[in-house]
């Protein structure tokens, strides 16, 4: 079952002494909101490996109604290696369609999780345009022997395919759920400025 966790910044909980004499570096908002879309039950129990460079695991995420800004992608790694992650638009046939973002990430030993330590590989997505339709997240290996943790949840939203069309392997549903999560922010939340750049004022509109 798809879970959506509203994440709220907790204000005013620091000891009084810690709060004195400090001025925020920027005027960015602190009362934040987010949606964390996930199908797993937070109980990693088996590894998802990649038998070939063309094997791709896919998860379909459907945001709630309205526009949302992709914010972060969360992956829980079971073994190190290099992966390519690709984001696809949804087609009329409920399949991955046009790619709208792709990046390659080397997962190093320090980013590998034991499955119970809360360690995640996180990728910043906030420079992407807003979305209001389902998106597909695809992960495939590039080098080494990377692996992701999975949970035993049967979501109906997880699939695999071989990108080598000569093998004739169409998209197939899988029972286990990869530990992949998509974090969304409100469409009007300003992007975080790069280090050394000026933060946008509260009166400025977020970049398109």
C-alpha positions as CSV (number, residue, x, y, z in Angstrom):
1,X,0.0,0.0,0.0
2,X,1.3,3.4,-0.9
3,X,2.3,5.4,2.1
4,X,2.6,9.2,2.3
5,X,4.4,10.7,5.2
6,X,3.9,14.5,5.8
7,X,7.3,15.7,7.1
8,X,7.1,18.9,9.2
9,X,10.1,20.9,10.5
10,X,10.0,21.1,14.3
11,X,10.5,24.7,15.5
12,X,11.3,26.0,18.9
13,X,12.7,22.8,20.4
14,X,16.3,23.8,20.8
15,X,17.5,24.7,24.3
16,X,17.3,28.4,25.0
17,X,21.1,28.8,25.3
18,X,21.6,27.2,21.9
19,X,19.3,29.6,20.2
20,X,20.8,32.8,21.6
21,X,23.1,34.9,19.4
22,X,22.4,33.0,16.2
23,X,20.9,34.5,13.1
24,X,19.7,32.3,10.3
25,X,22.2,32.3,7.4
26,X,19.3,32.8,5.0
27,X,15.6,33.7,5.2
28,X,14.5,30.3,3.9
29,X,11.3,28.9,5.3
30,X,11.4,26.5,8.2
31,X,7.8,25.3,8.3
32,X,8.3,22.8,5.5
33,X,6.0,20.2,4.0
34,X,6.8,17.1,2.0
35,X,5.4,13.9,0.6
36,X,7.4,10.7,0.8
37,X,6.0,8.2,-1.6
38,X,7.0,4.6,-0.8
39,X,5.6,1.1,-1.1
40,X,8.0,-0.8,1.2
41,X,7.3,-1.5,4.9
42,X,10.7,-0.4,6.0
43,X,11.7,-4.0,6.6
44,X,14.6,-4.8,4.3
45,X,14.9,-8.6,3.9
46,X,16.5,-9.6,0.6
47,X,18.8,-8.2,-2.1
48,X,17.9,-7.1,-5.6
49,X,20.9,-7.8,-7.9
50,X,21.4,-6.9,-11.5
51,X,22.4,-9.9,-13.7
52,X,23.3,-7.8,-16.7
53,X,23.9,-4.2,-17.8
54,X,20.5,-4.1,-19.5
55,X,18.4,-5.4,-16.7
56,X,16.3,-2.6,-15.2
57,X,14.1,-2.6,-12.1
58,X,11.2,-0.2,-12.3
59,X,8.8,1.4,-9.7
60,X,5.8,3.4,-10.6
61,X,4.8,6.3,-8.3
62,X,1.6,8.2,-8.5
63,X,1.5,11.6,-6.7
64,X,-1.6,12.9,-5.1
65,X,-3.7,15.4,-7.2
66,X,-2.0,18.7,-7.9
67,X,1.5,19.9,-8.9
68,X,4.5,18.8,-6.9
69,X,8.2,19.4,-7.2
70,X,10.5,16.3,-7.2
71,X,12.8,16.9,-4.2
72,X,14.9,13.8,-3.4
73,X,15.2,10.2,-4.5
74,X,16.0,7.6,-1.8
75,X,17.7,4.3,-2.4
76,X,18.7,1.7,0.2
77,X,21.8,0.0,-1.1
78,X,22.7,-3.6,-0.1
79,X,26.1,-3.7,-2.0
80,X,28.4,-1.2,-3.6
81,X,28.7,-0.5,-7.3
82,X,27.7,2.0,-9.9
83,X,24.1,2.4,-11.1
84,X,22.2,4.6,-13.6
85,X,18.9,5.9,-12.4
86,X,16.3,7.1,-15.0
87,X,13.0,8.9,-14.5
88,X,10.3,8.3,-17.1
89,X,7.0,9.9,-17.8
90,X,3.9,7.6,-17.8
91,X,2.2,6.6,-21.0
92,X,-1.4,6.1,-21.9
93,X,-0.7,2.3,-21.6
94,X,0.6,2.7,-18.0
95,X,4.2,2.0,-19.0
96,X,7.5,4.0,-18.7
97,X,7.6,6.4,-21.6
98,X,9.8,9.5,-22.3
99,X,12.8,9.9,-20.1
100,X,13.0,13.3,-18.4
101,X,16.0,12.8,-16.1
102,X,19.0,10.4,-15.9
103,X,22.0,10.3,-13.6
104,X,24.8,7.9,-12.7
105,X,25.7,7.3,-9.1
106,X,28.6,5.3,-7.6
107,X,27.5,3.7,-4.4
108,X,30.5,3.4,-2.2
109,X,31.0,1.2,0.8
110,X,30.1,3.9,3.3
111,X,26.7,4.2,1.7
112,X,25.8,0.6,1.9
113,X,23.1,-0.3,4.5
114,X,22.8,-3.3,6.7
115,X,19.1,-3.1,6.2
116,X,18.3,-2.0,9.8
117,X,20.5,1.0,10.2
118,X,18.5,3.7,8.5
119,X,21.2,4.4,5.9
120,X,20.0,5.6,2.5
121,X,21.6,6.9,-0.7
122,X,19.9,10.2,-1.5
123,X,19.9,12.1,-4.8
124,X,18.8,15.7,-5.1
125,X,16.1,16.2,-7.7
126,X,14.9,19.7,-7.0
127,X,16.1,21.2,-10.3
128,X,13.4,19.2,-12.1
129,X,10.2,20.7,-13.3
130,X,7.0,20.1,-11.3
131,X,5.0,17.0,-12.0
132,X,1.3,16.2,-11.8
133,X,1.2,12.7,-13.2
134,X,2.6,9.3,-12.4
135,X,6.4,8.8,-12.9
136,X,8.5,5.7,-13.2
137,X,11.9,5.2,-11.6
138,X,14.3,2.8,-13.3
139,X,17.6,1.6,-11.9
140,X,20.2,-0.5,-13.7
141,X,23.8,-1.3,-13.0
142,X,26.8,0.3,-14.9
143,X,29.8,-1.2,-13.1
144,X,30.6,-3.5,-10.2
145,X,28.0,-5.6,-8.5
146,X,25.5,-3.1,-7.0
147,X,22.4,-4.4,-5.1
148,X,19.4,-2.7,-3.5
149,X,17.5,-3.9,-0.5
150,X,13.9,-5.1,-1.0
151,X,10.9,-5.7,1.2
152,X,8.4,-8.5,1.0
153,X,5.5,-6.2,0.3
154,X,3.6,-7.0,-2.9
155,X,2.6,-3.5,-4.2
156,X,1.6,-4.2,-7.8
157,X,3.7,-1.2,-8.7
158,X,7.1,-2.9,-9.1
159,X,8.4,-4.3,-12.4
160,X,11.5,-5.5,-14.3
161,X,12.5,-5.4,-17.9
162,X,15.5,-6.1,-20.1
163,X,16.4,-3.0,-22.2
164,X,17.9,-5.2,-24.8
165,X,14.9,-5.6,-27.1
166,X,16.4,-8.5,-28.9
167,X,15.8,-10.7,-25.8
168,X,12.0,-10.0,-26.1
169,X,11.5,-9.5,-22.4
170,X,8.6,-7.1,-21.8
171,X,7.8,-5.4,-18.5
172,X,7.1,-8.0,-15.9
173,X,5.6,-7.5,-12.5
174,X,7.6,-8.6,-9.5
175,X,6.4,-9.5,-6.0
176,X,9.2,-8.0,-3.9
177,X,9.4,-4.2,-3.5
178,X,12.8,-2.4,-4.0
179,X,13.6,0.1,-1.2
180,X,13.2,3.1,-3.5
181,X,11.3,6.2,-2.3
182,X,10.4,9.4,-4.0
183,X,10.2,12.6,-2.0
184,X,8.0,15.5,-3.3
185,X,7.7,19.1,-2.2
186,X,5.0,21.7,-2.8
187,X,5.3,23.3,-6.3
188,X,5.8,26.7,-4.8
189,X,8.7,25.8,-2.5
190,X,11.8,27.7,-3.7
191,X,14.8,25.6,-4.7
192,X,17.7,25.5,-2.3
193,X,20.4,27.8,-3.6
194,X,23.8,26.4,-4.5
195,X,26.6,27.1,-1.9
196,X,27.9,30.6,-2.3
197,X,24.9,31.9,-4.3
198,X,22.4,34.3,-2.9
199,X,19.2,32.8,-1.5
200,X,16.0,34.0,-3.2
201,X,14.0,36.5,-1.2
202,X,10.6,35.5,0.1
203,X,9.0,37.8,-2.6
204,X,10.7,36.0,-5.5
205,X,8.9,33.3,-7.3
206,X,10.6,29.9,-7.6
207,X,12.3,29.2,-10.9
208,X,10.2,27.3,-13.4
